[in-house]
Amino acid sequence: MLVIRGAHNLRPAHQGCVATIGNFDGMHRGHQAVFSALSERAEQYGLPTLAIVFEPQPMEFFRPDQAPARLTCLREKLALMRQYGVDRVLILRFNQAFANQSATDFVNPLLTHQLGIRHLYVGDDFRFGYQRAGDFGLLKKLGAEQGYQVESHATVNDGGERVSSTRIRAALAAGELDTAARLLGRAYTLSGRVNHGHQRGRTIGFPTLNLPMQRLASPLKGVFVVEVTGLPEGVLRGVANVGTRPTLKGDDQLLLEVHLFDFAREVYGAPITVTFLQRLRDEQSFDSFAALRTQIEQDAAQAKAYFSMHG
């Protein structure tokens, strides 16, 4: 999969494609249906598929304190797009200059001249350009003038409701991991490289792998039963805490900490993926590290019982 960072890096060789535009946060079943339809259309034209995404996401730029928690950071999103067969991704920097573009100025230079798109998929509620003046109707009009087709992608429903990133965030926040997995089409995961931590866990007998969250907010918090992949040992089991570690006063960094059973090797810098299987409890603040140790022992026992029941 080719990743193009910025319209200034587009070249004549990138012209000709079947494209879609969106945040694609979570790469859930609805997004997967878009890329499946995109691939079918691209095969008809004999052209590559292209996904256009924005960094940061528009809401994160305009109202970062109110932006919804990301389901997938950019690296995770790109990995999933590769998995679902996207040929090219164009990442556009969303800043004030970009936000000030008129809807027509966004379409004509980029979609028409630089990309030479033949077919475009967007949601029928897609808005773009200065003050969100552009809509699906304008895209259809411009497409007809410039010689490309514009089509809205079909909604995917589950239980009579639309599959959406908002529904998945709500399920994760409520600890309903099975619901989130059904809407995603896979179990929820977080990925990253293992960082150095405070090494407090090993002082109480529970060393952890620490991953920065790489997002403004987390869609889920608390203590979970998890599996970890990406290390030579294969699939590893453990418990994880997602939060700000309130027992460590003055440390409000959002972090994912994973304690693996029967594993003590140092793997700093290693890329791993953490799969969330069951929620155990909320994150808590403890009066002492001894109390924290007792609770982690209970969490580990619950997690091992989970794995015994589920093979």
ZAMARGU-4260 file (C-alpha; in steps of 0.2 Angstrom, whole numbers, plus 5000, padded with zeros to 4 digits):
<rodrens>
0) 5000/5000/5000 | 5007/5017/4995 | 5005/5031/5008 | 5006/5049/5001 | 5008/5062/5015
5) 5002/5078/5008 | 4995/5084/4991 | 5012/5092/4987 | 5019/5074/4986 | 5006/5069/4972
10) 5015/5065/4955 | 5008/5062/4938 | 5009/5044/4941 | 4996/5045/4955 | 4983/5051/4942
15) 4968/5039/4939 | 4960/5031/4954 | 4943/5026/4962 | 4942/5036/4978 | 4934/5038/4995
20) 4935/5052/5008 | 4932/5051/5027 | 4939/5049/5044 | 4937/5030/5044 | 4940/5029/5063
25) 4939/5011/5069 | 4939/5004/5051 | 4922/4995/5057 | 4910/4985/5046 | 4903/5000/5038
30) 4920/5006/5032 | 4924/4988/5027 | 4909/4988/5016 | 4915/5005/5008 | 4932/4998/5003
35) 4924/4982/4997 | 4913/4992/4985 | 4928/5003/4981 | 4938/4988/4976 | 4924/4981/4965
40) 4923/4997/4956 | 4941/4999/4954 | 4942/4982/4946 | 4929/4987/4933 | 4940/5003/4929
45) 4956/4994/4930 | 4962/5007/4942 | 4969/5008/4960 | 4959/5012/4975 | 4963/5028/4985
50) 4957/5033/5003 | 4959/5051/5007 | 4960/5055/5026 | 4964/5070/5037 | 4977/5073/5050
55) 4972/5079/5063 | 4954/5074/5061 | 4943/5090/5058 | 4935/5089/5076 | 4952/5087/5084
60) 4958/5103/5075 | 4942/5114/5079 | 4938/5108/5096 | 4951/5097/5103 | 4943/5097/5120
65) 4927/5090/5113 | 4933/5078/5100 | 4928/5060/5102 | 4941/5048/5108 | 4949/5040/5093
70) 4946/5021/5090 | 4962/5020/5080 | 4977/5031/5079 | 4984/5034/5061 | 4996/5020/5062
75) 4983/5007/5067 | 4971/5014/5053 | 4984/5012/5040 | 4988/4995/5045 | 4969/4990/5044
80) 4967/4999/5027 | 4981/4988/5020 | 4973/4973/5027 | 4956/4977/5019 | 4964/4980/5002
85) 4967/4999/5000 | 4980/5002/4987 | 4984/5020/4991 | 4981/5032/5005 | 4982/5051/5004
90) 4985/5060/5021 | 4980/5078/5020 | 4986/5090/5034 | 4970/5098/5041 | 4975/5116/5047
95) 4968/5133/5046 | 4973/5136/5028 | 4965/5120/5023 | 4949/5124/5033 | 4948/5141/5024
100) 4947/5133/5006 | 4931/5135/4997 | 4922/5118/4993 | 4925/5121/4974 | 4944/5125/4978
105) 4945/5108/4987 | 4937/5098/4973 | 4944/5105/4957 | 4963/5106/4960 | 4964/5090/4970
110) 4951/5078/4965 | 4950/5083/4946 | 4967/5088/4941 | 4980/5080/4953 | 4971/5064/4956
115) 4961/5062/4941 | 4947/5052/4950 | 4935/5041/4940 | 4923/5037/4954 | 4921/5044/4971
120) 4912/5036/4986 | 4907/5047/5001 | 4893/5047/5014 | 4877/5056/5009 | 4880/5067/5024
125) 4898/5072/5019 | 4902/5090/5021 | 4918/5099/5016 | 4925/5116/5012 | 4924/5133/5021
130) 4910/5133/5034 | 4906/5115/5028 | 4897/5123/5013 | 4900/5108/5001 | 4889/5093/5002
135) 4885/5078/4992 | 4874/5087/4980 | 4888/5099/4975 | 4900/5084/4973 | 4887/5076/4961
140) 4886/5092/4951 | 4905/5095/4950 | 4907/5077/4946 | 4895/5078/4931 | 4905/5093/4925
145) 4922/5086/4927 | 4918/5068/4921 | 4918/5057/4936 | 4904/5048/4945 | 4899/5052/4963
150) 4890/5038/4973 | 4885/5037/4992 | 4890/5022/5001 | 4876/5011/5008 | 4873/5011/5027
155) 4877/4995/5036 | 4865/4991/5050 | 4866/4980/5065 | 4851/4976/5076 | 4841/4989/5067
160) 4854/5003/5070 | 4868/5010/5059 | 4885/5003/5062 | 4895/5019/5067 | 4911/5024/5077
165) 4899/5033/5089 | 4891/5016/5093 | 4907/5008/5095 | 4914/5021/5107 | 4898/5019/5118
170) 4900/5001/5119 | 4919/5002/5124 | 4915/5015/5137 | 4902/5004/5144 | 4913/4989/5144
175) 4903/4980/5131 | 4917/4972/5122 | 4907/4959/5113 | 4896/4972/5106 | 4911/4983/5100
180) 4918/4967/5092 | 4902/4963/5083 | 4901/4981/5076 | 4920/4981/5072 | 4920/4964/5064
185) 4934/4960/5075 | 4940/4961/5093 | 4945/4979/5098 | 4964/4981/5099 | 4977/4994/5103
190) 4995/4994/5096 | 5011/5003/5099 | 5029/5001/5104 | 5034/4996/5122 | 5041/5011/5131
195) 5051/5013/5147 | 5040/5016/5162 | 5043/5020/5180 | 5046/5002/5183 | 5035/5003/5199
200) 5026/4987/5194 | 5041/4976/5195 | 5044/4982/5213 | 5027/4974/5218 | 5030/4958/5208
205) 5020/4964/5192 | 5031/4970/5179 | 5021/4978/5164 | 5024/4983/5146 | 5020/5001/5144
210) 5012/5009/5128 | 5008/5027/5126 | 4990/5029/5119 | 4995/5041/5104 | 4978/5050/5105
215) 4970/5064/5115 | 4958/5052/5124 | 4955/5034/5126 | 4938/5026/5121 | 4940/5013/5135
220) 4947/5014/5153 | 4949/5002/5167 | 4956/4985/5169 | 4954/4971/5156 | 4958/4953/5151
225) 4969/4954/5136 | 4980/4944/5124 | 4996/4951/5116 | 5003/4947/5099 | 5019/4953/5090
230) 5032/4945/5101 | 5042/4929/5096 | 5033/4920/5110 | 5017/4920/5100 | 5000/4924/5109
235) 5003/4929/5127 | 4989/4932/5140 | 4988/4944/5154 | 4979/4959/5162 | 4979/4977/5156
240) 4975/4994/5164 | 4970/5009/5153 | 4970/5025/5162 | 4981/5038/5171 | 4987/5027/5186
245) 4979/5038/5200 | 4989/5029/5213 | 5005/5037/5206 | 5000/5055/5212 | 5004/5069/5200
250) 5006/5057/5185 | 4991/5060/5173 | 4998/5053/5157 | 4986/5042/5148 | 4994/5025/5147
255) 4991/5007/5143 | 5000/4995/5155 | 5000/4976/5152 | 5005/4963/5164 | 5009/4946/5155
260) 5008/4930/5164 | 5024/4921/5166 | 5034/4933/5156 | 5048/4944/5162 | 5059/4948/5147
265) 5063/4966/5143 | 5056/4970/5126 | 5058/4989/5125 | 5054/4996/5107 | 5045/4980/5102
270) 5029/4983/5092 | 5014/4974/5100 | 4996/4973/5098 | 4984/4971/5113 | 4967/4963/5111
275) 4954/4967/5124 | 4943/4952/5129 | 4934/4956/5144 | 4932/4971/5156 | 4936/4967/5174
280) 4933/4984/5184 | 4936/5003/5184 | 4953/5010/5187 | 4955/5014/5205 | 4966/5024/5217
285) 4974/5014/5231 | 4981/5021/5248 | 4997/5010/5246 | 5006/4999/5234 | 5002/4984/5245
290) 4984/4987/5242 | 4987/4989/5223 | 4997/4973/5223 | 4982/4964/5232 | 4970/4970/5219
295) 4981/4965/5204 | 4983/4948/5211 | 4964/4947/5211 | 4963/4954/5193 | 4976/4941/5187
300) 4966/4927/5196 | 4950/4933/5187 | 4959/4934/5170 | 4966/4916/5172 | 4948/4910/5176
305) 4942/4918/5160 | 4955/4909/5150 | 4951/4893/5158 | 4933/4895/5154 | 4937/4900/5136
310) 4950/4888/5132
</rodrens>
